[in-house]
Amino acid sequence: MKIYFITACAMLMLFNIMSSQSVKNIDEIAPFSEGLAAVRQGDQWGFINEEGTMVINFRNDIYWNKDADTSKDDISGVRWPMFNEGRCLITKNVEEDVPVFGFIDTKGNVVIEPELLNVYPFKDGYTTAVLFEKAMKGKNEFNLNIYEFKFHDVMLDTSGEIIEFFNRRYNIQMTKKRYQRPTIGVKRLSDGLVAVHTQDQGWELRNITLNK
């Protein structure tokens, strides 16, 4: 019993020491949002809580842009990694280094796989974005895979479920030299109202039904 007590005390002391260890070699600290702040080491970001404890370890897929235009609401305006409605942006490159975006939750789990070319911040559980899909069509005479790229303006919730598809998008070039990040063609104006942009008719108001 005495040995057990001593062992338990030692483990408790070790836990306290480990819990109180400071995070070192930090290059940048982002503002707190929803109780978490991003901290950077080189090109990797992790997250600490308000006690300074590391809650999401450093990783290289967290999105940030030191040259962001913070006057913009879409991807272009994201200066620091920050949580919004429990979601933080991650990114990866597809095709010829074209970036696509997804989201992690506050535990670091990927909840929305990177497949968005542009996206607004979540508001009241929803956002709008440009979705990128890559579908295999078959093989050519050289037995190489042939793919078709599809793009849509969509509305999705924080789980990644697509609530509604809007316009099919065209003329998005998925090559590094010709790629330009597309603007988002759907703006949510209120719970039941969105503005949808069409190339020929400009902005059009549409009523939608959201399940709360």
C-alpha positions as CSV (number, residue, x, y, z in Angstrom):
1,M,0.0,0.0,0.0
2,K,2.8,2.4,0.9
3,I,4.6,1.6,-2.4
4,Y,1.3,2.3,-4.3
5,F,0.9,5.6,-2.5
6,I,4.5,6.7,-3.3
7,T,4.1,5.7,-6.9
8,A,0.8,7.6,-7.2
9,C,2.3,10.7,-5.7
10,A,5.2,10.5,-8.1
11,M,2.9,10.1,-11.1
12,L,0.9,13.1,-10.0
13,M,4.0,15.3,-9.6
14,L,5.2,14.2,-13.0
15,F,1.8,15.1,-14.5
16,N,1.8,18.5,-12.9
17,I,5.4,19.2,-14.1
18,M,4.4,18.2,-17.7
19,S,1.2,20.2,-17.6
20,S,3.0,23.3,-16.5
21,Q,5.8,23.1,-19.1
22,S,5.9,26.2,-21.3
23,V,5.7,26.1,-25.0
24,K,9.1,27.4,-26.3
25,N,10.7,28.6,-29.6
26,I,7.5,30.3,-30.8
27,D,7.9,32.6,-33.8
28,E,4.4,34.1,-33.8
29,I,1.3,34.1,-31.6
30,A,-2.2,34.7,-33.2
31,P,-5.0,36.4,-31.3
32,F,-7.3,34.2,-29.1
33,S,-10.6,33.1,-30.6
34,E,-13.1,30.8,-28.9
35,G,-10.6,30.2,-26.1
36,L,-7.7,29.1,-28.4
37,A,-4.7,30.9,-29.9
38,A,-2.5,29.6,-32.7
39,V,1.3,29.6,-32.2
40,R,3.8,29.2,-34.9
41,Q,7.1,27.4,-35.2
42,G,8.6,27.9,-38.6
43,D,5.8,27.0,-41.1
44,Q,3.9,24.9,-38.6
45,W,1.1,26.0,-36.3
46,G,-0.4,24.5,-33.2
47,F,-3.0,25.8,-30.7
48,I,-2.8,26.7,-27.0
49,N,-5.7,27.3,-24.6
50,E,-6.0,30.3,-22.2
51,E,-3.8,28.5,-19.6
52,G,-1.0,28.2,-22.2
53,T,-1.4,24.4,-22.5
54,M,-0.8,22.9,-26.0
55,V,-4.1,21.4,-27.1
56,I,-3.4,20.9,-30.8
57,N,0.2,19.9,-31.7
58,F,2.2,21.6,-34.4
59,R,1.1,20.6,-37.9
60,N,1.9,21.8,-41.4
61,D,-1.6,21.9,-42.9
62,I,-3.0,24.9,-40.9
63,Y,-3.8,27.8,-43.3
64,W,-2.4,31.3,-42.9
65,N,-1.1,34.1,-45.1
66,K,1.2,36.8,-43.9
67,D,0.3,38.9,-46.9
68,A,-3.5,38.6,-46.4
69,D,-5.8,41.4,-47.4
70,T,-7.8,41.5,-44.1
71,S,-10.4,43.7,-45.7
72,K,-11.7,40.7,-47.5
73,D,-14.0,38.1,-46.0
74,D,-13.0,35.0,-48.0
75,I,-9.7,33.0,-48.0
76,S,-7.8,36.1,-49.2
77,G,-8.4,37.8,-45.9
78,V,-7.2,35.0,-43.5
79,R,-4.0,36.4,-41.8
80,W,-3.8,34.0,-38.9
81,P,-5.3,30.6,-38.1
82,M,-8.3,31.2,-35.9
83,F,-11.3,29.1,-34.8
84,N,-14.7,30.3,-35.9
85,E,-17.7,28.3,-34.7
86,G,-15.4,25.5,-33.7
87,R,-13.7,25.2,-37.1
88,C,-10.3,26.3,-38.4
89,L,-9.0,26.3,-41.9
90,I,-6.5,23.7,-43.2
91,T,-5.1,23.4,-46.7
92,K,-3.3,21.1,-49.1
93,N,-2.2,21.3,-52.7
94,V,-3.8,19.4,-55.6
95,E,-3.0,19.1,-59.3
96,E,-0.2,21.6,-60.1
97,D,0.1,23.1,-56.6
98,V,-3.4,24.6,-56.6
99,P,-4.5,25.0,-52.9
100,V,-7.8,23.6,-51.6
101,F,-9.2,24.1,-48.2
102,G,-11.0,22.2,-45.4
103,F,-11.5,22.5,-41.7
104,I,-10.5,20.9,-38.4
105,D,-12.3,21.0,-35.1
106,T,-11.0,22.2,-31.7
107,K,-9.5,18.7,-31.1
108,G,-7.5,18.8,-34.3
109,N,-9.7,16.3,-36.1
110,V,-10.4,16.9,-39.8
111,V,-14.1,17.4,-40.1
112,I,-14.3,18.8,-43.6
113,E,-11.7,17.4,-46.1
114,P,-9.8,20.0,-48.2
115,E,-11.9,20.3,-51.4
116,L,-12.9,24.0,-51.4
117,L,-11.3,26.5,-53.7
118,N,-12.7,29.4,-51.7
119,V,-14.9,29.8,-48.7
120,Y,-16.4,32.4,-46.4
121,P,-16.3,32.1,-42.6
122,F,-19.0,30.1,-40.9
123,K,-22.0,32.1,-39.5
124,D,-24.7,30.5,-37.4
125,G,-23.6,27.0,-38.5
126,Y,-23.4,27.6,-42.3
127,T,-21.1,29.0,-45.0
128,T,-20.9,29.2,-48.8
129,A,-18.0,28.1,-50.9
130,V,-16.7,27.0,-54.3
131,L,-16.4,23.2,-54.3
132,F,-13.8,21.3,-56.4
133,E,-14.5,17.8,-57.5
134,K,-12.3,15.4,-59.4
135,A,-14.0,12.5,-61.0
136,M,-12.4,9.7,-63.0
137,K,-13.9,9.3,-66.5
138,G,-11.9,6.3,-67.7
139,K,-8.6,5.6,-69.4
140,N,-7.1,6.7,-72.7
141,E,-5.3,4.7,-75.4
142,F,-2.1,4.8,-73.3
143,N,-4.0,3.3,-70.3
144,L,-3.7,6.6,-68.4
145,N,-6.5,7.8,-66.2
146,I,-8.7,10.6,-67.5
147,Y,-10.3,12.9,-65.0
148,E,-13.1,15.5,-65.2
149,F,-13.0,18.6,-63.0
150,K,-16.3,19.9,-61.6
151,F,-16.9,23.2,-59.7
152,H,-20.0,24.3,-57.9
153,D,-21.1,27.2,-55.7
154,V,-22.4,25.4,-52.5
155,M,-23.8,26.0,-49.1
156,L,-22.5,23.7,-46.3
157,D,-22.8,23.3,-42.6
158,T,-20.1,22.8,-40.0
159,S,-20.2,19.0,-40.4
160,G,-19.3,19.4,-44.1
161,E,-22.8,18.4,-45.3
162,I,-23.7,20.1,-48.5
163,I,-27.0,21.8,-47.9
164,E,-27.6,23.1,-51.4
165,F,-25.8,23.2,-54.8
166,F,-26.2,26.4,-56.7
167,N,-24.4,27.3,-60.0
168,R,-22.1,25.0,-61.9
169,R,-18.9,26.9,-62.4
170,Y,-16.8,26.8,-65.5
171,N,-13.5,28.2,-66.8
172,I,-11.5,27.5,-63.7
173,Q,-8.0,26.5,-64.8
174,M,-6.4,24.0,-62.4
175,T,-2.8,24.6,-63.4
176,K,-0.4,26.7,-61.3
177,K,0.4,29.2,-64.1
178,R,-3.2,29.9,-65.0
179,Y,-5.0,29.3,-61.8
180,Q,-6.9,32.3,-60.2
181,R,-8.8,31.7,-57.0
182,P,-12.5,32.0,-58.0
183,T,-14.8,34.4,-56.2
184,I,-17.7,32.8,-54.3
185,G,-20.9,33.1,-56.3
186,V,-23.3,32.8,-53.4
187,K,-23.7,35.2,-50.4
188,R,-25.9,34.3,-47.5
189,L,-27.9,37.4,-46.6
190,S,-30.1,36.0,-43.8
191,D,-31.4,32.6,-42.5
192,G,-33.7,32.2,-45.5
193,L,-32.2,34.4,-48.2
194,V,-29.1,34.2,-50.4
195,A,-27.8,36.1,-53.3
196,V,-26.6,34.0,-56.2
197,H,-24.4,35.4,-59.0
198,T,-24.9,34.3,-62.6
199,Q,-22.6,35.4,-65.4
200,D,-25.4,36.7,-67.6
201,Q,-27.8,38.2,-65.1
202,G,-25.7,39.4,-62.2
203,W,-27.0,38.9,-58.7
204,E,-30.3,37.1,-58.1
205,L,-32.1,36.8,-54.8
206,R,-33.3,33.3,-53.8
207,N,-35.2,32.0,-50.8
208,I,-33.9,28.8,-49.1
209,T,-35.0,26.7,-46.2
210,L,-32.4,25.8,-43.5
211,N,-33.1,23.2,-40.9
212,K,-32.2,24.6,-37.5
